[in-house]
Amino acid sequence: MKAFMLIFYSVFFLANSLFAQIGYKALTADRIELKTLKISKDQFFAYTRNTILSNPLGLGVSTLVPFELCDYPVKGKKLSSYNTPEGKGIIFLSSPSCKQIVLRKVLVQSYDFKGDNISNYRNRQCLLDITEIIGPLLQFFATQIEEPAKKDCPHCQSMAQYKAKVLYKAQGQINKTCGVEAGKTAKFVADFSQVVEASMKEKVAKLGK
């Protein structure tokens, strides 16, 4: 009888231990450590290209081009779907935001961006200004490349000219807020522009075959 009870309790505690481990893994499966997250420019630009190629041709709703920084894939899932180790949804982070986290990773890991070289305020504003230039930049190239390929577009040239002015002003703001790091952020914006332009031309060429 004692031997039976000993075996019973051994199996019982072993089962509880296994269930606890399974429960812990399930609980932490959607959590990610942002400090160790790696996003190189090659990875980010591959995501940019794939997003553009999968988008419908031309401008979308409200003349926007769909592109979500927080949809950047991490282990097959959108970054925005994860939680921090503390259980807080990354999509709900504000300082820095999910978008700013993605950009900071690319800038730091591939462009040697050093936020410590500027004030905390300028550091945050610098990343914010870069996130805000992405939309107009996508719209500019869409009116130059994708919209004319879709149909006659008598207003495309004027729209592109307007967006070019917006981009010029936005780049000036980035140079101002990013200070001594502005050269690195300008290089990122230039590289991103090249990838967007090439990806849209690639999409148009494929549709024309």
Secondary structure, DSSP 8 states (H G I E B T S, - for coil): -HHHHHHHHHHHHHHHHHHHHHHHHHHHTTB--GGG----HHHHHHHHHHHHHHS-SS--GGG-----GGG-EETTEEGGG-B-TTS-BGGG-BTTBHHHHHHHHHHHHHH---GGGS-HHHHHHHHHHHHHHHHHHHHHHIIIIIHHHHS--TTHHHHHHHHHHHHHHHHHHHHHHHGGGHHHHHHHHHHHHHHHHHHHHHHHHHHT-
